[in-house]
Amino acid sequence: MEAAAQFFVESPDVVYGPEAIEAQYEYRTTRVSREGGVLKEANYYGSLTQAGTVSLGLDAEGQEVFVPFSALLPMVAPNDLVFDGWDISSLNLAEAMRRAKVLDWGLQEQLWPHMEALRPRPSVYIPEFIAANQSARADNLIPGSRAQQLEQIRRDSETSGLARGLDKVIVLWTANTERLNDTAENLLRVRQGSHRHSSLGLEVSPSTLFAVASILEGCAFLNGSPQNTLVRGPRELPSTMSIVSYNHLGNNDGENLSAPLQFRLRRCPRATWWTTWCRDNPVLYTPGEERADHCVRGVCAVLCDSNAPLDEYTSELMLPARRTRCWPHPFWLDLALLTELCQARVASATDMDPEPPDLPPVLSLLSFLFKAPLVPPGSPVVNAAGCIENILRCTPGLRGLPPQNHMLLNTKWSARGPSLKRVWTRGCHLPCVNKKGPVPAAHHGCTRAPMPTT
């Protein structure tokens, strides 16, 4: 039998010894986690416009009819948005995503090929306005004076829109929180000056430069960081996956609720609310889809008559990850979509002034999406989603639906059901007194108030 020919492997991973050959081999495999056998798909969970619903009214059975928020009026589809931007760091978005260590590793791997080609434009870096520890990232800067930096931002906004055939450019500031800015006079002088340093009297923050450039280019500017310009950071609106409650009681109520039957009865109203919540939002919760709701109640005598509650909400947002805290990412989309809607298709007029006026410099309609909203001088602050909903309901496309008041008077009296026309309330038999004298009682001691037809 002929002996086999000898051969040697030249590799740093192979070591030949007198008695053995040692090889270092990297073996890779894939670990897969199953979540009920459900295929995860991209979504816009957490977005007010894309995942929220609005009640249109009642159907023939007296049940509320809900439609997606985005169906109220024609809106720009979020998939049609084109993203561009500035950053003092030159990393592309894929590298920045890995450095941030926020998203799950598996999700980063899926997003990498889509984000690797996105690289930010040079931005403005003024060390006096941000923490010194940010200097290590500042390798992608716009050179020149403040006026030159301002003009470069304007050119970037213009060229980005023209090169891609965009209808509109909306600038959203999501960068660092800055210290307080200087005076309004310096803001007006920045276009004329050539100075670079705040010590020469032109102390203007980077966010203010972007705001001024946006105004000069006719672009809406939204400030997503609590600092120098008009509006502040967004709140979270997650899609809730589960609600877990712990309530430790030390009094007799806790002793009573420790019995299973009594505790079950206490839990029923909560379960009813949870079921109604899922039913009213078919965008987030498909029919038959289960959501966990757990309520734990323990007895702790040392607490006496006080209690120690703890509620934990587990939420799923647009990126397929479950968190016990909320992320504001989808609100960036809502800010851009609602701003575009107000600029393009929403206007108001009165009989006294039939010409629709221009929008005020501060778009207070977006107050709900900011922590500390700013409104035009003399205007009240209405920080509620209902403000956005009701303004859109009164548009001609919806034929002037009445504002949503959540009174549901038709459900308070069961005699006539949804077609109830009038509400009768028992009046006061005692005469009411005001500055002009007694007010005569109503006929038969009753007052009558009409109710809108539903």
LOLUM-745422 format. One line per field, with one value per residue (C-alpha): x, y, z. Coordinates in steps of 0.05 Angstrom, whole numbers. Last residue first. Layout:
<sites>
px = X|...
py = Y|...
pz = Z|...
</sites>
This chain:
<sites>
px = -1534|-1585|-1562|-1593|-1642|-1645|-1708|-1713|-1761|-1796|-1865|-1849|-1780|-1768|-1764|-1695|-1693|-1659|-1612|-1549|-1566|-1612|-1637|-1707|-1713|-1749|-1685|-1695|-1700|-1667|-1701|-1656|-1681|-1674|-1654|-1642|-1584|-1628|-1697|-1707|-1635|-1611|-1536|-1516|-1545|-1508|-1443|-1405|-1339|-1335|-1311|-1321|-1378|-1363|-1357|-1368|-1308|-1271|-1296|-1252|-1285|-1258|-1185|-1191|-1224|-1169|-1111|-1143|-1163|-1089|-1082|-1034|-1080|-1039|-1081|-1064|-1042|-976|-974|-965|-904|-906|-868|-865|-881|-926|-991|-973|-973|-1033|-992|-956|-916|-903|-978|-1009|-1029|-1101|-1156|-1193|-1267|-1254|-1319|-1354|-1295|-1235|-1192|-1135|-1111|-1082|-1009|-976|-1021|-1012|-937|-933|-978|-933|-867|-888|-922|-859|-816|-868|-850|-782|-807|-787|-827|-803|-818|-794|-812|-774|-798|-781|-848|-862|-881|-898|-893|-928|-909|-954|-930|-975|-953|-1012|-1030|-1078|-1027|-964|-933|-988|-966|-1020|-1008|-1046|-1023|-1057|-1038|-1062|-1032|-1055|-1087|-1104|-1174|-1191|-1128|-1098|-1057|-1097|-1162|-1161|-1228|-1229|-1162|-1183|-1250|-1217|-1171|-1229|-1268|-1207|-1200|-1273|-1265|-1204|-1243|-1289|-1229|-1200|-1263|-1265|-1191|-1190|-1132|-1181|-1210|-1143|-1122|-1185|-1172|-1109|-1037|-1043|-990|-1011|-973|-998|-975|-1001|-986|-970|-984|-971|-930|-942|-881|-874|-838|-783|-791|-815|-792|-717|-665|-671|-710|-693|-739|-743|-786|-769|-816|-781|-788|-714|-703|-742|-701|-636|-659|-678|-613|-573|-615|-599|-525|-528|-517|-469|-449|-416|-342|-334|-384|-333|-336|-344|-365|-427|-487|-528|-513|-540|-613|-596|-549|-607|-651|-604|-560|-576|-585|-545|-554|-588|-555|-585|-656|-673|-727|-723|-782|-768|-826|-846|-783|-752|-691|-638|-684|-700|-629|-601|-645|-634|-559|-555|-590|-544|-485|-512|-517|-446|-421|-457|-430|-360|-324|-321|-379|-358|-353|-301|-336|-344|-287|-311|-375|-343|-338|-413|-452|-461|-391|-362|-397|-401|-444|-457|-426|-476|-496|-483|-538|-508|-499|-570|-607|-551|-546|-620|-623|-559|-581|-646|-608|-565|-623|-627|-595|-521|-506|-441|-476|-529|-476|-440|-504|-521|-455|-403|-379|-400|-419|-486|-531|-591|-627|-689|-739|-812|-855|-860|-892|-952|-969|-1037|-1107|-1154|-1189|-1160|-1092|-1126|-1149|-1225|-1267|-1342|-1374|-1430|-1503|-1529|-1543|-1471|-1445|-1396|-1331|-1285|-1212|-1155|-1081|-1028|-1007|-1024|-1007|-946|-928|-933|-911|-900|-848|-867|-853|-877|-917|-898|-915|-851|-796|-723|-671|-598|-553|-488|-415|-353|-285|-230|-163|-121|-71|-31|-6|55|115|73|46|5|-53|-92|-34|-38|10|-20|31|27|51|36|-1|40|29|0
py = 1216|1271|1329|1337|1391|1415|1417|1442|1414|1443|1435|1495|1523|1561|1636|1666|1708|1776|1813|1795|1721|1677|1608|1593|1524|1472|1453|1421|1348|1336|1319|1301|1307|1270|1199|1159|1119|1086|1114|1093|1075|1142|1153|1118|1172|1224|1199|1259|1242|1314|1297|1360|1358|1330|1386|1352|1305|1332|1401|1402|1402|1333|1355|1409|1360|1308|1356|1387|1318|1299|1348|1403|1463|1524|1587|1641|1711|1708|1650|1581|1546|1473|1444|1369|1368|1324|1349|1421|1405|1451|1507|1518|1579|1628|1635|1602|1651|1675|1642|1697|1699|1747|1768|1704|1664|1628|1568|1531|1459|1430|1448|1477|1442|1374|1383|1398|1339|1291|1318|1319|1251|1220|1247|1220|1149|1155|1176|1112|1087|1046|974|954|904|905|903|975|1011|1005|947|964|931|975|966|990|992|1007|1014|1021|1061|1039|996|989|942|892|874|838|825|842|821|843|814|837|803|820|770|782|758|816|854|901|960|983|954|1006|1008|933|933|989|957|892|929|967|903|870|928|924|848|853|871|811|765|792|777|706|693|717|765|821|818|822|880|918|904|946|931|934|918|931|903|916|887|918|884|896|971|1006|1065|1139|1174|1250|1296|1347|1423|1482|1552|1552|1551|1487|1424|1381|1361|1430|1432|1480|1489|1509|1576|1580|1640|1606|1542|1580|1617|1552|1518|1575|1574|1500|1516|1569|1643|1684|1741|1788|1780|1730|1685|1667|1663|1734|1750|1789|1807|1744|1737|1806|1786|1730|1776|1825|1768|1759|1700|1626|1581|1516|1464|1397|1356|1339|1322|1385|1371|1409|1402|1406|1407|1381|1339|1328|1293|1342|1402|1384|1367|1426|1476|1449|1442|1512|1541|1503|1531|1602|1596|1568|1627|1676|1640|1644|1590|1514|1466|1406|1331|1309|1330|1263|1271|1341|1315|1307|1383|1389|1432|1506|1534|1481|1509|1455|1466|1407|1369|1326|1260|1192|1143|1087|1041|1050|1000|948|953|948|872|867|922|885|823|864|897|972|1020|1007|1079|1059|1006|1055|1107|1056|1042|1116|1134|1161|1232|1261|1335|1315|1340|1311|1272|1228|1222|1211|1171|1112|1158|1167|1241|1255|1257|1272|1232|1165|1177|1173|1102|1092|1077|1065|1070|1020|1043|984|1026|1054|1108|1164|1176|1154|1165|1114|1117|1074|1117|1188|1180|1137|1086|1026|1044|974|927|854|800|731|698|628|645|683|634|650|630|618|616|578|595|553|588|536|538|479|439|383|332|295|336|397|430|494|514|580|624|585|547|478|423|364|292|244|181|118|67|0
pz = 337|339|380|449|468|540|582|653|704|765|734|689|706|770|767|780|842|839|793|831|831|871|853|878|912|871|834|766|748|681|615|556|486|420|439|375|404|457|473|545|561|588|600|535|491|531|503|534|499|471|400|359|309|240|189|123|135|74|93|155|224|243|231|283|331|324|334|396|422|425|482|504|496|516|515|464|485|448|398|430|459|478|537|528|454|412|443|424|349|336|366|300|321|264|255|193|139|138|96|58|78|136|170|148|175|145|161|127|123|59|48|109|159|126|121|195|211|171|198|271|265|235|291|338|317|353|422|460|519|578|595|526|473|408|336|316|309|383|429|501|569|620|693|750|822|881|953|999|1061|1116|1153|1111|1163|1151|1080|1042|968|904|835|771|704|636|576|506|461|388|373|329|310|361|337|277|306|362|397|410|446|493|505|527|575|605|616|648|697|716|729|775|837|825|820|884|922|895|908|981|991|974|1044|1079|1034|1050|1123|1120|1099|1023|971|899|840|770|704|640|574|501|499|433|453|454|480|489|443|458|458|418|401|399|454|493|505|444|386|356|294|237|178|115|79|63|109|164|157|160|222|257|236|264|327|337|330|385|372|414|368|417|402|459|423|371|296|273|202|219|175|179|254|270|277|326|364|374|400|458|479|480|540|544|490|488|434|367|346|307|254|189|140|65|16|-53|-62|-130|-102|-125|-112|-40|-19|-57|-21|49|38|9|70|117|78|85|160|165|125|170|232|204|166|167|169|212|208|259|323|358|407|423|455|524|529|538|489|477|485|438|376|324|262|215|158|120|149|116|95|54|115|137|93|94|170|187|191|231|278|290|312|358|394|385|434|429|406|372|330|307|292|248|210|206|173|220|205|272|275|244|188|154|100|100|44|63|16|64|114|67|61|88|56|114|168|144|178|246|230|237|298|299|368|383|386|347|285|287|331|316|279|335|318|315|327|293|233|256|329|316|370|324|254|228|199|202|254|232|288|311|382|392|371|384|332|347|286|281|273|283|286|281|318|297|338|306|356|383|363|350|288|300|254|263|239|174|130|123|110|63|66|9|30|34|-22|0
</sites>
